[in-house]
Amino acid sequence: MIPTDTIDKLEAIWHSVSALGAQLDEGQWKLPTDLAGWTVQDNLAHLIGTERRLQGLPAAPMPAEMGDHVKNPIGQFNEAEVESRRSHTGAEVLAEWNELAELRLKTLREADDAYFEQPMATPTGPGTMADFLHIRVLDCWIHEQDMRRAADKAGHLSGAPAEHTVDRLLRTIPIVVGKRAATPEGRAVVVDLVGEVERHVVCEVNDGRAAIVDAAALDPLSTITVDSEVFIVLATGRRPASAVADRIVISGDTDLGQRVVDNLNMMI
């Protein structure tokens, strides 16, 4: 099956990134972001590198040295693509992105079922190209937001790509509530997202395992109310909870709630 909805979301993000880039001057392209060692421009270079790989285009050569922020082989690939463009201007990287994004959209719009069903390693394990692209929506939107926060150009915080990303990240709540925060057996934690993307999530521990449920059997031990943008920042490890504490409200068992927000990061 052709994942038309996923392609539509990617197109929305890629065009939003292009529109953002058109607003930036060279100084803004070189601003640092929440990702260690990466500027606004570097985030876009990273998006370019991955899309080039998916398009079957040659990868950038590995640099002789990499910073301490590079932790694994995926990071090495990403850093090579970023480093190869660091001598370019932001306008040059944007021009490359705009051309590549249109090529990728043409490829995706014209591909058949077999293209999307081909086996593919994904960040969550073995899957298909369609599975990889579903995760790619999250990755692209998160990096767009990294760029926007750094350049003080807030936008695109609502809509299908934002909701897609929030819902994928909410899948990790049971691991946080159960294993990491050690919520007691038979009790629940509520996470209420407010702002651009609203969600009401009840996570309860039964038989030693946490799961999202429709309603808690007993009154929730802790309720966490957090802006959806802050949730994204925490769940992707961009900033610690202490840095955004003024935008988080915890009621009930505050120690348990704090353990949850302190352990939301699920990114490698």
C-alpha positions as CSV (number, residue, x, y, z in Angstrom):
1,M,0.0,0.0,0.0
2,I,1.3,3.5,-0.9
3,P,1.5,5.6,2.4
4,T,-0.1,8.7,0.9
5,D,-0.8,10.2,4.3
6,T,2.9,9.9,5.4
7,I,4.0,11.5,2.1
8,D,1.6,14.3,2.6
9,K,3.1,15.0,6.1
10,L,6.6,14.9,4.8
11,E,5.7,17.3,2.0
12,A,4.2,19.7,4.6
13,I,7.3,19.6,6.8
14,W,9.8,19.9,3.9
15,H,7.9,23.0,2.5
16,S,7.8,24.5,6.0
17,V,11.5,24.0,6.4
18,S,12.1,25.7,3.0
19,A,9.9,28.6,4.0
20,L,11.7,28.9,7.3
21,G,15.1,28.9,5.6
22,A,14.0,31.7,3.2
23,Q,13.6,33.9,6.3
24,L,17.1,33.4,7.8
25,D,20.2,35.5,7.3
26,E,23.7,34.1,7.5
27,G,24.0,34.9,11.2
28,Q,20.8,32.9,12.0
29,W,22.0,29.9,10.0
30,K,25.1,29.7,12.3
31,L,23.2,29.9,15.6
32,P,23.7,26.9,17.9
33,T,20.8,24.6,18.5
34,D,19.8,22.3,21.4
35,L,21.8,19.5,19.6
36,A,25.4,19.6,20.8
37,G,27.8,20.8,18.2
38,W,25.1,21.6,15.6
39,T,23.9,24.9,14.3
40,V,20.7,25.7,12.5
41,Q,22.5,25.0,9.2
42,D,23.9,21.7,10.5
43,N,20.3,20.5,11.2
44,L,19.4,21.1,7.6
45,A,22.6,19.5,6.4
46,H,21.6,16.4,8.4
47,L,18.2,16.3,6.8
48,I,19.9,16.5,3.4
49,G,22.3,13.6,4.2
50,T,19.5,11.2,5.1
51,E,17.4,12.1,2.1
52,R,20.3,11.7,-0.2
53,R,20.9,8.2,1.2
54,L,17.2,7.3,0.7
55,Q,17.5,8.6,-2.8
56,G,20.5,6.4,-3.5
57,L,22.9,9.3,-3.9
58,P,26.6,9.1,-2.7
59,A,27.3,9.7,1.0
60,A,29.8,12.4,2.1
61,P,33.3,11.2,3.0
62,M,34.1,10.6,6.7
63,P,36.0,13.5,8.2
64,A,39.4,12.8,9.9
65,E,38.1,13.9,13.3
66,M,34.7,14.2,15.0
67,G,33.6,16.0,18.1
68,D,32.7,14.3,21.4
69,H,29.0,14.6,20.6
70,V,29.4,11.8,18.1
71,K,28.5,8.6,19.9
72,N,27.8,5.8,17.4
73,P,28.0,4.8,13.7
74,I,24.7,6.6,12.9
75,G,26.2,9.7,14.5
76,Q,29.3,9.3,12.4
77,F,27.3,9.1,9.2
78,N,25.3,12.2,10.3
79,E,28.4,14.1,11.2
80,A,30.0,13.4,7.9
81,E,27.1,14.9,6.0
82,V,27.1,17.9,8.3
83,E,30.8,18.5,8.2
84,S,30.9,18.4,4.4
85,R,28.6,21.4,4.3
86,R,30.0,23.5,7.2
87,S,32.1,25.6,4.8
88,H,29.0,26.5,2.8
89,T,26.7,29.4,3.4
90,G,23.2,28.9,4.7
91,A,21.8,30.0,1.4
92,E,23.8,27.3,-0.4
93,V,22.6,24.6,1.9
94,L,19.1,25.8,1.6
95,A,19.3,25.7,-2.2
96,E,20.6,22.1,-2.1
97,W,17.8,21.2,0.2
98,N,15.1,22.8,-1.9
99,E,16.3,20.9,-5.0
100,L,16.6,17.6,-3.1
101,A,13.2,17.9,-1.4
102,E,11.5,18.3,-4.7
103,L,13.3,15.3,-6.1
104,R,12.4,13.2,-3.1
105,L,8.7,14.1,-3.4
106,K,8.7,13.2,-7.0
107,T,10.2,9.8,-6.2
108,L,7.7,9.2,-3.4
109,R,4.7,10.3,-5.4
110,E,5.7,8.1,-8.4
111,A,6.8,5.0,-6.5
112,D,4.7,1.8,-6.5
113,D,3.7,-0.5,-3.7
114,A,6.9,-2.6,-4.1
115,Y,9.0,0.5,-3.3
116,F,7.3,1.0,0.0
117,E,7.2,-2.7,0.9
118,Q,11.0,-3.2,0.5
119,P,12.7,-4.3,3.7
120,M,14.4,-1.5,5.6
121,A,16.2,-1.2,8.9
122,T,14.5,1.5,11.0
123,P,15.4,3.2,14.3
124,T,12.9,0.8,16.0
125,G,14.1,-2.4,14.3
126,P,13.5,-4.3,11.0
127,G,10.7,-2.9,8.9
128,T,9.8,-1.6,5.5
129,M,10.4,1.6,3.6
130,A,6.9,2.7,4.6
131,D,7.8,2.1,8.3
132,F,11.0,4.1,7.9
133,L,9.1,7.0,6.4
134,H,6.6,7.0,9.1
135,I,9.4,7.6,11.6
136,R,11.0,10.0,9.2
137,V,8.0,12.4,9.7
138,L,8.9,12.6,13.4
139,D,12.6,13.1,12.6
140,C,12.1,15.8,10.1
141,W,9.6,17.7,12.1
142,I,11.7,17.6,15.3
143,H,14.7,19.0,13.4
144,E,12.5,21.7,11.9
145,Q,11.6,22.7,15.5
146,D,15.2,22.6,16.6
147,M,15.9,25.1,13.8
148,R,12.9,27.3,14.8
149,R,13.8,27.4,18.5
150,A,17.4,28.4,17.8
151,A,16.4,31.1,15.3
152,D,13.4,32.3,17.4
153,K,11.1,31.6,14.5
154,A,8.3,29.7,16.2
155,G,5.8,28.0,13.9
156,H,4.3,24.7,12.5
157,L,3.6,23.5,16.1
158,S,0.2,22.3,15.2
159,G,-1.3,20.2,12.3
160,A,-0.8,16.7,11.1
161,P,3.0,16.4,11.4
162,A,3.0,17.8,14.9
163,E,0.2,15.4,16.0
164,H,1.9,12.5,14.3
165,T,5.2,13.2,16.2
166,V,3.4,13.6,19.6
167,D,1.5,10.4,19.1
168,R,4.6,8.4,18.2
169,L,6.5,9.8,21.2
170,L,3.5,9.0,23.5
171,R,4.1,5.3,22.8
172,T,7.1,5.5,25.1
173,I,5.1,6.7,28.1
174,P,4.6,3.2,29.6
175,I,8.3,2.6,29.7
176,V,8.8,5.9,31.5
177,V,5.9,5.5,34.0
178,G,6.5,1.8,34.7
179,K,10.2,1.0,34.5
180,R,11.9,4.4,34.9
181,A,9.6,6.2,37.4
182,A,8.7,2.9,39.3
183,T,4.9,3.7,39.6
184,P,3.4,1.3,42.2
185,E,1.4,-1.8,41.1
186,G,-2.3,-1.0,40.4
187,R,-1.7,2.8,40.2
188,A,-1.7,5.3,37.4
189,V,-0.1,8.5,36.2
190,V,-1.9,11.0,33.9
191,V,-0.1,13.1,31.3
192,D,-2.2,16.0,30.0
193,L,-0.7,17.8,27.0
194,V,-2.0,21.3,26.4
195,G,-1.3,23.9,23.8
196,E,-1.0,23.3,20.1
197,V,-1.5,19.5,20.4
198,E,-3.9,18.3,23.2
199,R,-3.8,14.8,24.5
200,H,-5.1,13.1,27.7
201,V,-3.0,10.0,28.5
202,V,-3.6,7.6,31.4
203,C,-0.9,5.1,32.1
204,E,-1.5,2.3,34.7
205,V,0.7,-0.5,36.1
206,N,-0.9,-3.9,36.2
207,D,0.9,-7.3,36.8
208,G,4.2,-5.4,36.8
209,R,3.7,-3.8,33.4
210,A,2.6,-0.3,32.5
211,A,0.1,0.4,29.7
212,I,-2.0,3.2,28.4
213,V,-5.6,2.7,29.5
214,D,-8.9,4.5,28.9
215,A,-9.4,5.2,32.6
216,A,-7.6,4.4,35.8
217,A,-9.0,1.9,38.3
218,L,-8.1,4.1,41.2
219,D,-7.5,7.9,41.4
220,P,-4.2,8.6,39.6
221,L,-1.3,9.1,41.9
222,S,0.1,12.0,39.9
223,T,-1.1,14.2,37.1
224,I,1.4,16.0,34.8
225,T,0.2,19.0,32.8
226,V,2.7,20.1,30.1
227,D,2.7,22.1,27.0
228,S,3.0,19.9,23.9
229,E,6.0,21.8,22.7
230,V,7.7,21.2,26.1
231,F,6.8,17.5,25.9
232,I,8.6,17.2,22.5
233,V,11.6,19.0,23.9
234,L,11.7,16.6,26.9
235,A,10.9,13.4,25.0
236,T,13.6,14.0,22.4
237,G,16.2,14.9,25.0
238,R,16.7,18.5,23.8
239,R,16.6,20.0,27.3
240,P,16.3,18.7,30.9
241,A,13.0,19.1,32.8
242,S,14.8,21.7,35.1
243,A,15.3,24.0,32.1
244,V,11.5,24.1,31.4
245,A,10.1,23.7,34.9
246,D,8.0,26.8,34.6
247,R,6.0,25.2,31.9
248,I,5.3,21.9,33.8
249,V,2.6,21.5,36.5
250,I,2.6,18.4,38.7
251,S,-0.3,17.6,41.0
252,G,-0.7,14.7,43.5
253,D,2.5,12.7,44.1
254,T,5.0,15.4,43.0
255,D,8.0,13.0,43.6
256,L,6.5,10.4,41.2
257,G,5.5,13.1,38.7
258,Q,9.0,14.6,38.8
259,R,10.6,11.1,38.1
260,V,8.4,10.9,35.0
261,V,9.3,14.2,33.6
262,D,13.0,13.7,34.4
263,N,13.0,10.4,32.4
264,L,11.0,11.3,29.3
265,N,13.9,11.3,26.9
266,M,13.7,8.2,24.7
267,M,16.1,9.3,21.9
268,I,19.4,7.7,21.2
